[in-house]
Protein backbone atom coordinates (compact mmCIF):
# COMPACT_ATOMS: atom_id res chain seq x y z
CA UNK A 1 0.00 0.00 0.00
CA UNK A 2 2.65 2.59 1.05
CA UNK A 3 5.46 3.22 -1.42
CA UNK A 4 8.71 2.02 0.18
CA UNK A 5 10.51 5.08 -1.17
CA UNK A 6 8.43 7.50 0.92
CA UNK A 7 10.60 9.72 3.11
CA UNK A 8 9.88 12.79 5.22
CA UNK A 9 12.01 15.91 5.50
CA UNK A 10 14.69 15.64 8.18
CA UNK A 11 12.85 18.18 10.35
CA UNK A 12 9.17 19.10 9.96
CA UNK A 13 7.20 22.00 11.45
CA UNK A 14 3.69 21.78 12.92
CA UNK A 15 0.95 22.24 10.33
CA UNK A 16 3.04 20.90 7.44
CA UNK A 17 1.34 18.91 4.69
CA UNK A 18 2.75 15.39 4.29
CA UNK A 19 2.23 13.62 0.97
CA UNK A 20 2.58 9.83 0.89
CA UNK A 21 2.76 7.72 -2.27
CA UNK A 22 0.63 4.57 -2.25
CA UNK A 23 -0.77 1.89 -4.53
CA UNK A 24 -4.35 2.78 -3.60
CA UNK A 25 -6.98 3.50 -6.22
CA UNK A 26 -8.32 7.02 -6.60
CA UNK A 27 -10.84 7.99 -3.87
CA UNK A 28 -9.83 5.07 -1.64
CA UNK A 29 -10.67 6.05 1.94
CA UNK A 30 -7.84 5.99 4.49
CA UNK A 31 -7.36 6.80 8.16
CA UNK A 32 -4.21 8.50 9.40
CA UNK A 33 -3.06 7.81 12.95
CA UNK A 34 -0.31 9.96 14.44
CA UNK A 35 1.62 8.66 17.46
CA UNK A 36 4.37 9.85 19.73
CA UNK A 37 7.41 7.63 19.26
CA UNK A 38 6.62 6.12 22.67
CA UNK A 39 3.25 4.88 21.40
CA UNK A 40 0.75 7.47 22.66
CA UNK A 41 -1.79 8.39 19.97
CA UNK A 42 -2.03 12.08 19.11
CA UNK A 43 -4.93 12.03 16.65
CA UNK A 44 -6.83 10.11 13.95
CA UNK A 45 -7.90 11.78 10.72
CA UNK A 46 -9.58 10.58 7.53
CA UNK A 47 -8.47 11.13 3.95
CA UNK A 48 -8.72 9.90 0.37
CA UNK A 49 -6.25 8.87 -2.32
CA UNK A 50 -5.98 11.21 -5.30
CA UNK A 51 -5.69 10.48 -9.02
CA UNK A 52 -1.94 9.77 -8.76
CA UNK A 53 -2.41 7.40 -5.78
CA UNK A 54 -1.14 9.86 -3.16
CA UNK A 55 -2.68 10.64 0.21
CA UNK A 56 -2.11 13.93 2.03
CA UNK A 57 -2.08 14.54 5.78
CA UNK A 58 -1.85 17.91 7.55
CA UNK A 59 0.04 17.77 10.82
CA UNK A 60 -1.72 19.42 13.80
CA UNK A 61 -0.85 23.12 14.03
CA UNK A 62 -0.29 22.95 17.79
CA UNK A 63 1.96 19.88 17.67
CA UNK A 64 4.74 19.94 20.27
CA UNK A 65 8.38 19.44 19.33
CA UNK A 66 9.43 15.80 19.49
CA UNK A 67 9.55 12.52 17.58
CA UNK A 68 6.47 10.91 16.03
CA UNK A 69 5.40 8.25 13.56
CA UNK A 70 2.42 7.93 11.23
CA UNK A 71 0.30 4.94 10.25
CA UNK A 72 -2.21 4.66 7.41
CA UNK A 73 -5.19 2.30 7.47
CA UNK A 74 -7.16 1.28 4.39
CA UNK A 75 -9.84 -1.35 4.91
CA UNK A 76 -8.34 -4.07 7.11
CA UNK A 77 -4.75 -3.11 6.31
CA UNK A 78 -2.63 -0.81 8.47
CA UNK A 79 0.93 0.19 7.55
CA UNK A 80 3.48 2.49 9.15
CA UNK A 81 4.97 5.20 6.97
CA UNK A 82 8.76 4.58 6.75
CA UNK A 83 10.92 6.74 9.01
CA UNK A 84 10.00 9.00 11.88
CA UNK A 85 8.72 12.56 12.06
CA UNK A 86 11.00 14.96 13.91
CA UNK A 87 8.96 18.02 14.80
CA UNK A 88 10.76 21.31 15.38
CA UNK A 89 8.69 24.53 15.17
CA UNK A 90 11.81 26.66 14.56
CA UNK A 91 13.71 24.30 12.27
CA UNK A 92 13.89 26.78 9.37
CA UNK A 93 16.15 29.83 9.02
CA UNK A 94 16.93 32.45 6.40
CA UNK A 95 20.57 33.52 5.95
CA UNK A 96 20.20 35.95 3.06
CA UNK A 97 18.51 36.56 -0.28
CA UNK A 98 20.57 36.33 -3.47
CA UNK A 99 21.64 38.30 -5.45
CA UNK A 100 22.46 41.11 -3.03
CA UNK A 101 21.33 43.59 -5.69
CA UNK A 102 18.47 42.74 -8.05
CA UNK A 103 17.15 44.33 -11.22
CA UNK A 104 13.85 43.88 -12.95
CA UNK A 105 13.65 41.25 -15.64
CA UNK A 106 13.51 43.40 -18.82
CA UNK A 107 10.69 41.49 -20.52
CA UNK A 108 8.37 41.13 -17.54
CA UNK A 109 9.37 43.98 -15.23
CA UNK A 110 9.36 41.47 -12.36
CA UNK A 111 12.06 40.30 -9.94
CA UNK A 112 13.68 36.87 -9.58
CA UNK A 113 15.73 35.97 -6.52
CA UNK A 114 16.94 33.08 -4.37
CA UNK A 115 16.44 32.45 -0.66
CA UNK A 116 19.50 30.93 1.04
CA UNK A 117 19.19 29.36 4.47
CA UNK A 118 18.41 25.98 5.93
CA UNK A 119 15.61 23.64 6.84
CA UNK A 120 13.45 24.42 3.79
CA UNK A 121 10.87 21.78 3.01
CA UNK A 122 11.39 19.75 -0.16
CA UNK A 123 7.61 19.91 -0.62
CA UNK A 124 7.33 23.38 -2.13
CA UNK A 125 3.80 24.06 -0.84
CA UNK A 126 5.14 24.05 2.73
CA UNK A 127 7.47 27.01 2.07
CA UNK A 128 6.37 30.64 2.34
CA UNK A 129 8.08 34.01 1.90
CA UNK A 130 6.68 36.89 3.93
CA UNK A 131 7.08 40.58 3.24
CA UNK A 132 5.95 43.01 5.92
CA UNK A 133 2.87 44.85 4.78
CA UNK A 134 2.17 42.34 2.01
CA UNK A 135 2.03 38.98 3.76
CA UNK A 136 2.92 35.84 1.86
CA UNK A 137 4.18 36.83 -1.60
CA UNK A 138 4.13 33.28 -2.99
CA UNK A 139 1.13 32.77 -5.27
CA UNK A 140 2.01 29.49 -6.98
CA UNK A 141 4.52 26.64 -6.84
CA UNK A 142 6.52 24.66 -9.38
CA UNK A 143 8.97 21.77 -9.55
CA UNK A 144 11.46 23.56 -11.83
CA UNK A 145 12.36 27.03 -13.09
CA UNK A 146 10.63 26.33 -16.42
CA UNK A 147 7.46 25.25 -14.68
CA UNK A 148 7.44 28.49 -12.68
CA UNK A 149 8.12 30.63 -15.74
CA UNK A 150 5.17 28.99 -17.49
CA UNK A 151 2.80 29.70 -14.60
CA UNK A 152 0.19 32.37 -15.26
CA UNK A 153 0.03 33.24 -11.55
CA UNK A 154 3.19 34.67 -9.99
CA UNK A 155 5.22 34.94 -7.74
CA UNK A 156 6.13 31.29 -8.16
CA UNK A 157 8.42 29.35 -5.80
CA UNK A 158 10.40 26.19 -6.42
CA UNK A 159 12.88 24.36 -4.21
CA UNK A 160 16.43 23.49 -5.21
CA UNK A 161 17.30 21.74 -1.94
CA UNK A 162 16.85 22.20 1.81
CA UNK A 163 19.28 25.17 1.73
CA UNK A 164 18.10 27.02 -1.38
CA UNK A 165 14.82 27.94 -2.98
CA UNK A 166 13.89 30.33 -5.77
CA UNK A 167 11.19 32.96 -6.28
CA UNK A 168 10.31 33.92 -9.84
CA UNK A 169 8.13 36.79 -11.01
CA UNK A 170 7.82 38.88 -7.84
CA UNK A 171 6.13 42.27 -8.28
CA UNK A 172 7.65 44.49 -5.60
CA UNK A 173 5.71 47.09 -3.66
CA UNK A 174 6.64 50.69 -4.44
CA UNK A 175 6.29 51.86 -0.87
CA UNK A 176 9.44 52.12 1.21
CA UNK A 177 9.32 49.98 4.29
CA UNK A 178 11.33 47.62 6.41
CA UNK A 179 10.32 44.21 5.20
CA UNK A 180 10.32 41.06 7.20
CA UNK A 181 11.29 38.39 4.73
CA UNK A 182 11.27 34.83 5.92
CA UNK A 183 10.61 31.27 5.01
CA UNK A 184 8.43 28.78 6.77
CA UNK A 185 6.83 25.44 6.14
CA UNK A 186 3.38 26.30 7.36
CA UNK A 187 0.97 29.20 7.13
CA UNK A 188 -0.06 28.92 10.75
CA UNK A 189 3.35 29.06 12.45
CA UNK A 190 5.50 31.31 10.27
CA UNK A 191 9.08 31.70 11.45
CA UNK A 192 10.83 34.71 9.95
CA UNK A 193 14.26 36.29 9.77
CA UNK A 194 14.68 40.06 9.61
CA UNK A 195 16.16 41.57 6.47
CA UNK A 196 16.00 45.16 5.21
CA UNK A 197 15.17 45.74 1.57
CA UNK A 198 15.12 49.01 -0.34
CA UNK A 199 12.28 50.57 -2.27
CA UNK A 200 10.63 48.43 -4.96
CA UNK A 201 13.31 45.74 -4.85
CA UNK A 202 13.28 42.53 -2.79
CA UNK A 203 17.04 42.04 -2.56
CA UNK A 204 18.79 45.39 -2.19
CA UNK A 205 20.70 46.67 0.86
CA UNK A 206 20.09 43.63 2.99
CA UNK A 207 21.24 43.92 6.58
C-alpha positions as CSV (number, residue, x, y, z in Angstrom):
1,X,0.0,0.0,0.0
2,X,2.6,2.6,1.1
3,X,5.5,3.2,-1.4
4,X,8.7,2.0,0.2
5,X,10.5,5.1,-1.2
6,X,8.4,7.5,0.9
7,X,10.6,9.7,3.1
8,X,9.9,12.8,5.2
9,X,12.0,15.9,5.5
10,X,14.7,15.6,8.2
11,X,12.9,18.2,10.3
12,X,9.2,19.1,10.0
13,X,7.2,22.0,11.4
14,X,3.7,21.8,12.9
15,X,0.9,22.2,10.3
16,X,3.0,20.9,7.4
17,X,1.3,18.9,4.7
18,X,2.8,15.4,4.3
19,X,2.2,13.6,1.0
20,X,2.6,9.8,0.9
21,X,2.8,7.7,-2.3
22,X,0.6,4.6,-2.2
23,X,-0.8,1.9,-4.5
24,X,-4.3,2.8,-3.6
25,X,-7.0,3.5,-6.2
26,X,-8.3,7.0,-6.6
27,X,-10.8,8.0,-3.9
28,X,-9.8,5.1,-1.6
29,X,-10.7,6.0,1.9
30,X,-7.8,6.0,4.5
31,X,-7.4,6.8,8.2
32,X,-4.2,8.5,9.4
33,X,-3.1,7.8,12.9
34,X,-0.3,10.0,14.4
35,X,1.6,8.7,17.5
36,X,4.4,9.9,19.7
37,X,7.4,7.6,19.3
38,X,6.6,6.1,22.7
39,X,3.3,4.9,21.4
40,X,0.7,7.5,22.7
41,X,-1.8,8.4,20.0
42,X,-2.0,12.1,19.1
43,X,-4.9,12.0,16.6
44,X,-6.8,10.1,14.0
45,X,-7.9,11.8,10.7
46,X,-9.6,10.6,7.5
47,X,-8.5,11.1,4.0
48,X,-8.7,9.9,0.4
49,X,-6.2,8.9,-2.3
50,X,-6.0,11.2,-5.3
51,X,-5.7,10.5,-9.0
52,X,-1.9,9.8,-8.8
53,X,-2.4,7.4,-5.8
54,X,-1.1,9.9,-3.2
55,X,-2.7,10.6,0.2
56,X,-2.1,13.9,2.0
57,X,-2.1,14.5,5.8
58,X,-1.9,17.9,7.5
59,X,0.0,17.8,10.8
60,X,-1.7,19.4,13.8
61,X,-0.9,23.1,14.0
62,X,-0.3,22.9,17.8
63,X,2.0,19.9,17.7
64,X,4.7,19.9,20.3
65,X,8.4,19.4,19.3
66,X,9.4,15.8,19.5
67,X,9.6,12.5,17.6
68,X,6.5,10.9,16.0
69,X,5.4,8.2,13.6
70,X,2.4,7.9,11.2
71,X,0.3,4.9,10.2
72,X,-2.2,4.7,7.4
73,X,-5.2,2.3,7.5
74,X,-7.2,1.3,4.4
75,X,-9.8,-1.3,4.9
76,X,-8.3,-4.1,7.1
77,X,-4.7,-3.1,6.3
78,X,-2.6,-0.8,8.5
79,X,0.9,0.2,7.6
80,X,3.5,2.5,9.1
81,X,5.0,5.2,7.0
82,X,8.8,4.6,6.8
83,X,10.9,6.7,9.0
84,X,10.0,9.0,11.9
85,X,8.7,12.6,12.1
86,X,11.0,15.0,13.9
87,X,9.0,18.0,14.8
88,X,10.8,21.3,15.4
89,X,8.7,24.5,15.2
90,X,11.8,26.7,14.6
91,X,13.7,24.3,12.3
92,X,13.9,26.8,9.4
93,X,16.1,29.8,9.0
94,X,16.9,32.4,6.4
95,X,20.6,33.5,5.9
96,X,20.2,36.0,3.1
97,X,18.5,36.6,-0.3
98,X,20.6,36.3,-3.5
99,X,21.6,38.3,-5.5
100,X,22.5,41.1,-3.0
101,X,21.3,43.6,-5.7
102,X,18.5,42.7,-8.0
103,X,17.2,44.3,-11.2
104,X,13.9,43.9,-12.9
105,X,13.7,41.2,-15.6
106,X,13.5,43.4,-18.8
107,X,10.7,41.5,-20.5
108,X,8.4,41.1,-17.5
109,X,9.4,44.0,-15.2
110,X,9.4,41.5,-12.4
111,X,12.1,40.3,-9.9
112,X,13.7,36.9,-9.6
113,X,15.7,36.0,-6.5
114,X,16.9,33.1,-4.4
115,X,16.4,32.4,-0.7
116,X,19.5,30.9,1.0
117,X,19.2,29.4,4.5
118,X,18.4,26.0,5.9
119,X,15.6,23.6,6.8
120,X,13.5,24.4,3.8
121,X,10.9,21.8,3.0
122,X,11.4,19.8,-0.2
123,X,7.6,19.9,-0.6
124,X,7.3,23.4,-2.1
125,X,3.8,24.1,-0.8
126,X,5.1,24.1,2.7
127,X,7.5,27.0,2.1
128,X,6.4,30.6,2.3
129,X,8.1,34.0,1.9
130,X,6.7,36.9,3.9
131,X,7.1,40.6,3.2
132,X,5.9,43.0,5.9
133,X,2.9,44.9,4.8
134,X,2.2,42.3,2.0
135,X,2.0,39.0,3.8
136,X,2.9,35.8,1.9
137,X,4.2,36.8,-1.6
138,X,4.1,33.3,-3.0
139,X,1.1,32.8,-5.3
140,X,2.0,29.5,-7.0
141,X,4.5,26.6,-6.8
142,X,6.5,24.7,-9.4
143,X,9.0,21.8,-9.6
144,X,11.5,23.6,-11.8
145,X,12.4,27.0,-13.1
146,X,10.6,26.3,-16.4
147,X,7.5,25.3,-14.7
148,X,7.4,28.5,-12.7
149,X,8.1,30.6,-15.7
150,X,5.2,29.0,-17.5
151,X,2.8,29.7,-14.6
152,X,0.2,32.4,-15.3
153,X,0.0,33.2,-11.6
154,X,3.2,34.7,-10.0
155,X,5.2,34.9,-7.7
156,X,6.1,31.3,-8.2
157,X,8.4,29.4,-5.8
158,X,10.4,26.2,-6.4
159,X,12.9,24.4,-4.2
160,X,16.4,23.5,-5.2
161,X,17.3,21.7,-1.9
162,X,16.9,22.2,1.8
163,X,19.3,25.2,1.7
164,X,18.1,27.0,-1.4
165,X,14.8,27.9,-3.0
166,X,13.9,30.3,-5.8
167,X,11.2,33.0,-6.3
168,X,10.3,33.9,-9.8
169,X,8.1,36.8,-11.0
170,X,7.8,38.9,-7.8
171,X,6.1,42.3,-8.3
172,X,7.6,44.5,-5.6
173,X,5.7,47.1,-3.7
174,X,6.6,50.7,-4.4
175,X,6.3,51.9,-0.9
176,X,9.4,52.1,1.2
177,X,9.3,50.0,4.3
178,X,11.3,47.6,6.4
179,X,10.3,44.2,5.2
180,X,10.3,41.1,7.2
181,X,11.3,38.4,4.7
182,X,11.3,34.8,5.9
183,X,10.6,31.3,5.0
184,X,8.4,28.8,6.8
185,X,6.8,25.4,6.1
186,X,3.4,26.3,7.4
187,X,1.0,29.2,7.1
188,X,-0.1,28.9,10.8
189,X,3.3,29.1,12.4
190,X,5.5,31.3,10.3
191,X,9.1,31.7,11.4
192,X,10.8,34.7,9.9
193,X,14.3,36.3,9.8
194,X,14.7,40.1,9.6
195,X,16.2,41.6,6.5
196,X,16.0,45.2,5.2
197,X,15.2,45.7,1.6
198,X,15.1,49.0,-0.3
199,X,12.3,50.6,-2.3
200,X,10.6,48.4,-5.0
201,X,13.3,45.7,-4.9
202,X,13.3,42.5,-2.8
203,X,17.0,42.0,-2.6
204,X,18.8,45.4,-2.2
205,X,20.7,46.7,0.9
206,X,20.1,43.6,3.0
207,X,21.2,43.9,6.6
